[in-house]
Amino acid sequence: MAFKTFLRTAFTIAALGAALATAPARAEVSEVRISKGFGILYLPLIVMQDQQFLEKRAKAAGLGDIKVTWLMLDGGNVINDAMMAGTLDFAGTGAPGFVTLWAKAKGIPGVEVVGVSGMSSTALWMMSNKPELKSLKDFTSGDKIALPGIKTSLAAVVLQMIAAKEFGDANYAKMDPMTVSLPHPEALAALVGGKTEIKAHFTSPPFQYIEAKSPGIHRVLNSVDYLGNLTLDVTFAPKKFVDANPKMTQAFIDAMDDANALIAKDKKLAAEIFAKGSKVKVDPADVQEMIEDKDARFTTTPEGVMKFAEFMHKAGSIKVKPAKWSDMFVPQLAGRSGS
């Protein structure tokens, strides 16, 4: 009797398995929400949006006509909150902000995030309207530094890494009390206006170029002089999203490759696309100069992201350190020569 019961159960399981095997696969999403920020570091996403590369790649992958909703978010804290709230599918952000969220959410089902691609690298400049500020050693507690998001934003962590080199590892947070959170366009206006407590702005193109051409503004430092070239901005997504939508994820990576290929091939067009959608008035010729800067790089493959993870783990700002860069990113990137 027990054996007959076993057979009936086995046949039931086999029939169920056959039914599942022949059932149509659950459809992937038909709408995605993507955030981008201000500045040249977001150029690949800006080009992707303008040229509708994701829509084209998704259609080629058999996903049909998809809807892409673009959001403008600036600062790691804001982006991380939006991702955790479930209002974003893909987000462009500073590498440190991503590393922070990856480490915090690691191992928590339904909350984990994963990197989808690298995006861009350039020099960050510390600009100032106070002549006495010629190096970090000249700053006092009253000299406020504007950047998007204190402690965890890209600029905030890069500043900590520079401070560690300038004042020693134990003093990596020496400049933190002087930082205030402001989106780049607002920080530019405050610095150039010169009537607020903002005496410096740690920023990226095009804002640093605009400030450099403004009367009474000078450059205090260049991040590349301290840290070399690193991937500063990446894209990431909820792990549950990429696991459930592998075709859409691959389409996004392919669209990012398309955007970077356009930037490499036609810098004039890329500059025009950026200028057209910029929040501040900027000449396309000036943007092209920024894109052609020796320190500007646009690549889907992450480069040097492990340096952020290692610094942040050593500083205690993350508890979990990846063994290698690819641990933080989708498997589709594992075969690339990242770091």
Salt bridges, closest charged atoms under 4 A:
GLU31 OE2 - LYS67 NZ 3.97
ASP50 OD1 - LYS276 NZ 2.70
ASP65 OD1 - LYS59 NZ 3.14
ASP89 OD1 - ARG33 NH2 2.94
ASP143 OD1 - LYS130 NZ 2.83
GLU166 OE2 - LYS137 NZ 3.78
ASP169 OD2 - LYS314 NZ 2.90
ASP176 OD2 - LYS151 NZ 3.58
GLU211 OE2 - HIS201 ND1 2.51
ASP243 OD2 - LYS239 NZ 2.91
ASP257 OD2 - ARG336 NH2 2.89
ASP258 OD2 - ARG57 NE 2.80
GLU272 OE2 - LYS268 NZ 2.74
ASP286 OD1 - LYS213 NZ 3.38
ASP295 OD1 - LYS294 NZ 3.39
ASP327 OD1 - LYS324 NZ 2.99
